[in-house]
Amino acid sequence: MSQQAPHKIPFNRPTIVGKELYYISQTILNGHSAGDGAFTKKCNRLLEERLGARKVLLTTSCTHALEMAALLLDIQPGDEVIVPSFTFVSTINAFVLRGARPVFVDIHPDTLNMDETQLEDLITQRTRAILPVHYAGVGCEMDAICEIAVKRNIPIVEDNAHGLFGKYKGRYLGTFGTLATQSFHETKNVTCGEGGALIINDPEYVERAEIIREKGTNRSRFFRGQVDKYTWVDVGSSYLPSDILAAFLYAQLEAVDDIQTKRRNIWEYYNQELSGWAEENSVSLPAVPAHCEQAYHMFYVLLPSLDSRQALIAHLKERGILSVFHYLPLHLSEMGQHFGGQSGDCPVTEDVSDRLLRLPFYNDLDEADQVRVVEAIREFSPMKQFVVASSLSDGRN
Ligand SMILES: *Cc1c(COP(=O)(O)O)cnc(C)c1O
């Protein structure tokens, strides 16, 4: 008799957590499904209140919020922006779209966040922005980064796609920079399929942000009764999500405490159950400094080598478990090399990128599946893989 194969455990699975379908039906039945409807306003307000942010504007994606940031900061051809090589392409592409040149900074080997000690050396007369990315929802060293930014008068744009409701020294991530961006893509903690937000902490940028987001018009002022008619006043595009998406998102935001509790439990289970295995096998688990409250965006392990990482991916796949690596160093990508990126520029990024593996992590990953993942990993010894591989290549054995 053949044994039935266990079900597959995906890497990510978006879930319904509350009133998503009800709110979506409300927007459709109300007949107002374009942008900046009732649910968009509710989302903006909830985020403003909860984060203590000056202004939050929902956008169609984090990528678009980053593009708005580059427009707001008037990034011009030849300007330089400092960005970790270990991030998603949008962090920098939004600025490159305006003609900026990326200046790649390496990361710390423990938190995998921007190494702030390298910033001073990378700043030039042309530096127009510093872009910290709070990797895995663990805060960058914002005290030091803000101090340098203030001293050199350079705006910070936080890419907080991973870090919604994470904190650094008691303060919410996304409230340190002049601007910050969020993502509500289906792979993030809180989602509406595709979506994002621009957080504006410096009031100087609020009005222009509304204009850029509304096709370069002063439509927002018109709706507030501040002008008689609305007209074309600046550059801009259409960065408003449909209120149907905002309805989806609002239900998720209302349930955010539940979402975060579930994610914290899964994260802590992995961390606890894998610590012995990690220690025995020279594997590192995520580092969360005591002054950071993380956002529980992902759980990753750092294997001793590329070979052992690939072997673990295959080992888990054989058992129906999907695990995935993460960012390839941006400075070594085709575009990165076009900007002068070379092997050796960011050695920690190059090393970590080869060895990092993300485990299945989503809100309704149930206990039985968590156990399955942990047990499958514990059956795997990267050291053994390494010995086998090296003995083969030595021609011994
Ligand atoms: C997901 C992600 C983005 C892009 O988000 P979208 O909403 O898909 O545009 C940008 N930066 C980081 C760090 C991300 O993880």
The ligand as an ORCA input file, in Angstrom:
! r2SCAN-3c Opt
* xyz 0 1
  C       8.176     44.070     -0.591
  C       9.238     45.098     -0.545
  C       9.198     46.241     -1.358
  C       8.194     46.432     -2.468
  O       6.907     46.430     -2.038
  P       5.720     46.520     -3.117
  O       4.560     46.914     -2.260
  O       5.595     45.161     -3.707
  O       6.084     47.544     -4.107
  C      10.154     47.212     -1.191
  N      11.127     47.068     -0.285
  C      11.226     45.979      0.493
  C      12.327     45.895      1.500
  C      10.293     44.948      0.376
  O      10.408     43.854      1.126
*
